[in-house]
Amino acid sequence: MEPGSEEGVPHPLEPVSHERTGGRKDEAYHGVRTGADRLAAGLGHSLLDGRRLGLVTNPTGITAEFRSTASVCAELPSSRLTALFACEHGIRGQHQAGVRFEDEWDERFGVPVYSLYGRHTRPQRYMLNNVDTVVFDVQDVGIRFYTYLSTLLYVMEACAENGKSLLVLDRPNPLGGLVCEGGLLKQGYESMVGAWTLPIRTGMTIGELALMANEMKGLGCDLGVIPMERWERRMEYGGTGLPWMLPSPNIPFIDTVRVYGGTCFFEGTNLSEGRGTTRPFEWIGAPWLDGEAFAEAVNRHELPGVYAHPVYMTPSFSKHQGNLCGGVRLFVTDPDRFQSALTGLLLLHEAKSLYPEHFEWLAPPKAGSRHFIDLLTGGDEVRSAIGRRDGLVRITDAWLKESEEWKEMRRPYLLYS
């Protein structure tokens, strides 16, 4: 199979058979080695030798033997770890979503930890004074609005502006590297939840995206990537043999990652996206929502590879804290056919159509700023047109077209077959 090739994906509004496919295609694959694994095994690189290193990482920066990448970098014989950088959720994964935090000192390694999710979202000159090469090792989920991708792009820009090098230790895209989904982010809607013209589901690894962005954005970053060994595009995380470390507090399982590309849209509404429940992003609900009626409306569309089941929950924090909510949990019955972004569109459409007196888009945080749903979906089309059948079809068709365009755009930068 050539890099980036895949089987055709059916239009999500056409009824499909519920017949399930055979076993997962990646079940037989094991023994993938990440960039961090290869570094720990003694692989050298010109961007490391004799350099002072600043490391962007979090708890997902571990090897197959559960060594932290910080420990690996601190023990490199020809380099010196001089700084750590923390993206959203903190260097230890200790902060909830959206919690801003400041710089701190790491006692174990005796280096500063600079926050990239506080007063600053990109490295400042003072943070890089004692750094020659920034090493990036964070497990991404392959979804545009997951903020680690934005942090990667901001770090690349800062390195280019300050004459520093960047070395990305590549990691798997948890959902594989074949499928791309969703429309491209429109100019003027860039933010921390979408820093560049990407589709919602990229179908790329962080190393591949770094190479692509560096050339297409003309960043001029002195960039290196340590690629993985034995990873293939059709391989999901469960087939890699690597330990799964939750990348953030509300993405505990691969099942969460699978639906996140669509249910995260509900962060821009007054429905709960499942934060504060045991199934964040797999469940959505609200006190005024009838779970049975909503599930029936969603399942009537016979979306490929997914079933909505009524479930009632009481979030312990975040939206509707302490209130019993009707809702639905999504069960992905066929991962090869399931389309998260387009399923999320359909869920928004039904929620707005069935509950026009209750459903609301969250207001912009301040005058003149964007609605959060616009930042998540990459433009204002969803907010202005969803809830009408013609609007749903128009957006769906546009997103399918743009995701196909993205597959061709990304092709020259794919590192794996």
N, C-alpha and C positions, 0 to 999 in steps of 0.2 A: 504494500500500500504506500502510495506517495505521501509525503508530508502534507497535511491539511486536507486530505481527501476524506470523504465520508458518504454514507448512504443518504438518499434524499429524505427530507423531513416533511411530513404531511402538513397541510394547512390546518391550523388548530381549530377552525370553525367547521370543519367537515367531520361528520360522524365516522368513527373508525371501529374496527372489531376489537373486542376486549380480550381476544386470544393472546396469551402471553408468549414471549419468546423463550428460548432455551436459557441455559445458565449464563451468568455474566461472562463476558468475553475476556476479562482480565484475571479470572480466578487462578490461572496457572502461573501467573507471573510473581516472582519473588526476588529479593536480593537487590533491589534498586539502591544505588549509592548516590546520595545528594552531594552537592558541592562541599558542604560541611564535612561529610564523611570522607571525601577524598582529601580534604585539607588535613583532617585528623590522621589520615593514613600516611601523611608525609609528602603529599603533592606540593611542589613549590610553585611560585609565581613571581614574575618580575615586579609586580605591584606590591609585593610583600617584603621582598629582601631589603633589609636595612631600613625599613620604613617604620614610622610611628603610626599606629593603627587606631582609628575610631570605629567602633562597631555598632551598627544599628541592629538591634535584636530584641527578643522577648522570650517567653518560655518555649515558643515553638522552635527556637534556635537550638536544637539538640541533634546529636548524631544517632545512628541506629543503636549504639551502645549506651545511649542516654547521657552522654557527656554534653555539657553546654558549649555552645560555640564560643562563649566568652572564655571558658577554660582553655579551649583549643587555641584561641588567639593569644591568650596570656602565656602559653607554654611554647609558642613558636620560637625556635632558637635564633632566628635572624631578624626578628621583629620585636616591637614593644607595644603592648596595649596601653594607650594613654587616655582613652575616653570611651564612654558608652553613650548611645543615643536611644531615647525611648519614644516610640510612636504611641498612638492611642492605646489606652488600657494600661500603659506603664511598662517598665522594664521587667516586672514580675507578673504582669497580667492582672494586677490588683485593683484596677479602677474600672468602674462601670462605664457603659457607653456615654460619650459626651462629657465625661468628667475631665476638666482641665487640671493640670498639675505642673509643678515648677521643677527646676533643677534640684538635684540632690547629690549626695556623695556615696559611692559604693565602698563600704568598708572592706569587703572581701578582696577586691582587686585594687583598691587604693586609687581609684580614678573618679572623676566627675561623671555624673549621669545627666546629660543635657536633654531637656524636654522638647520634643517636637510636637507637643499637643498642649501647649499652654499659651504664654504670651507670643510664642513663635511656633510656626508650623514647618519651618525649614531651618537648617543650620545657619547660624549667624557667624560672622567673621571671628568673633572671640571664641566661639566653640571649636573652630578649626585651627586656631593658632598653633596648637601642639599636635597636629595631625597631618600626616602626609597622604595616607590612603584611608578612605572610608570603606569598610567592609559591610555589606548588607546581607543579613541572613534572617529573614522573617517568612513564615509560612503564609502565603496569600491564599485566597479562596477562588480567584479567577473571576470576580464580580466587580464591575466598575466602581460601584459606590462603597465598597469596602475600603476604608481609608488608607490601608497599607500601600496600595498602588499609588495613591496621591503622594504619600510620604516618599516613596521611591523616586517619583518624578521631581519632587521638590529638592531631594538630596542631590540628584543629578545636576539640577540647575545650580545649586550652591557650590558643588564641587567645580563645575565649569567656571563659575564667576570668581572663585577664589584660588584657582590653579591647583586643585587637589585631584587625586585619582579616586576612582570608585571601582571596587571589585564586588560583583554580585555572586553569591554562592547559590546556585540554582536549586529549586525545589519543585516537586510535582504540582501541577494544577490538580486539585483534589478530584475534579470531575472529568479528568482526561483532557486531551488537547484536540479533539475532533470538532465538537459542536460549538458554534457561536450563536448568540441570541441577542435580540433587541436592537433598537435603533441606535444610531450614533449620536453622541452628545453634541448639541448645537452650540455654535460659537456664542459667547455671552452668558452661557450657563455653567461655566467652569467654577468649581468650588472644591472643598475638601472631600466631598463625596462624588467627585468627578473632575479630575484635573486636566483631562485631555479628551480628544475626540475618539472615544472608545465605544464599542457596543456594551450592552449590559453584561453579557457573558463573553469573555474574551477568547476562550479556547487557547490561551497561551500561558507559558510559564513566566515568572518574573524576569528571568534572564532574557528570554526572547523579547519581552515587552521593553526591557531596558535598551536592547540593541535597536529595536524599531523606533522607539521614541528619540533616541540619541541622533539617529540619522534623519528621521522625518521632521522632527522639531528643530533640527539644526543646532543642538545644544553644544556640541563641541566638547563633550565630557571625555576625559581620558578614562575610558571604560574597559573593564575586563570582566569576563564571565567564566566561572568554573562550572562547566556543564555537569549534569548527572551522568551516571552510567546505568545502562540497562533499563532506562525508562522509555516507553513507547506511547504514542499519542492516544492509543485506544485504552490505555491503562488508567483505571481509577485508583484512588488512594488505597483501597482495600487490597489491591493486588500487588502493592509495592513491597510488602514485608516491613515497612517502616512503622515506628510507633506513631499513633495519632495523638497529638497534643492539641487540645482545643485552642484555636487561635484567638479567641476572645470569650468573655464570660457567657455570652448568649449564643455562641456557636459550638455547642458541646459535641455534636455528632456529625458524621458524614451526611446523615439524613437531613440535618439542619442546613448544611451547605447546599444540598440538592434543591431545596425549595426557596432558599434565601433570595435568589435572583428575581423572584416574583413577589413573595409576601413582604419583603422589605418595603415595598411601595406603601404599605399601610402605616409606616412611620410618618407619612405625610398626611394622615387622616386622623379622625377621632375614634377609630377602631383600635383595639389593642392588637399589636403584632405578636403577642405572646410573651413579651418580657414580663417577668414576675411569675411565670408558670413553669412547669416542668418540660414544656415543649415549645420554647421560643421559636417563632417563625414557622413552625409546623402547624400552629394553631392561630386563628384570628377570631376575634369576637368583640362583643359590646353588650352592655346591659339591656339594650333595646332590640337585640337581634334574636330572631327565632332560629335556633340551630337547625331544626328539622326542615323548615321551609327554605332556608338558605342552602343547605346541602342539596335538597331536591332541585333547586333552580340551577345550581352549579353543575350537578351531575347530568342534567338534561342536555347539556352541550356535548357530552361524551368526549371530553378532552382526552387526548392520548396519554396513557400511562399514569393516570392519577384518579383517585377517588376521594371525594369529600364526605366525611362522616361527622354527624352532629356530636359535639362534645361541649359540656358546660364546665367552665373553670372560674376561679376567683383569683385574679392576679395578686401577688403579695407585694408588688411594688410597680412603679411606672403607671401607665394609663389604667384607670378604673380600679385602682388599688382597693382591695377589700370588698369589691362589689361582684356579685355573681353575674357572669356574662354568658349569654348564649353564643355559640360559635361553631366552627368546623375545624377538624384536624384533617390535613392532607396526608393521604397514604399514597406514596409513589409505588404503583403496581408494576411498572415497566420502566426502569431508568433509561433504557435506550431510546424510548419514544417520548418520554416526559420533556416538556418545554416549560421551564420555570417562569421566564419573563412573560410569555404569552398567557400562561395560566394566571399569573398575577393580574394581568390586564382584565381577564374575564371576571376574576373575583371583584376587582374594583367596579366593573360594569354592573354586576349584579347587586353589589352593596348599594351603589348609588341609585339604581333603578328600583329596588325593592323598598328602600328606606329614605326617600327623598326628604322627609321631614326631620330625619335624624342625622343622616350622613353629612359630614363636613370635611372640607380640606382645612388643615391647620393654617392659620393666618401667618403671614411673614413675620419674623421676629421683630422687625423694626420697619418704619416707613421707608419705602423705596427699595426694600430687599425682595428677593425672590421667595415665592412659595416653596416650601421644602419639597413638595411633590414634584415641582418643576426641576429642581436640582437632581432629584433621584431619577426621574425619567428622561432628563436631558433636554427638556423644552417644555412649552406650555400646552402642547397638543392634547396630552392626556387629560389635564385638568379642564380644558375647554370643551372637549368633545366626548369624553367617556360618559356612559349612561345612555347614549343614543346608539342604536344598531349601526347606523351609517358611520358614526364616528369610530366605533369599535373596529369595523371592517377596514376603514381607511388607515387607522393606526397599525393594525395587524399587518396589512399588506405592505405598508412602508417599512415596518421593522424587519419583515422577512427579506425585502429587497436590500436593505442596508446591511443586514448581517451577511448576505451573500457577497456584497461588495467588500466587506471587511475581510472575508476569507481570502480574497485575492490580494488585498493590501498587505496582509500579514505574511504571505507565502515566502518572500525572500528572506525573512528573519527567523524561520523555524529551524530549530537546532535538532529536532528529533523526528523520526519517521513513524 
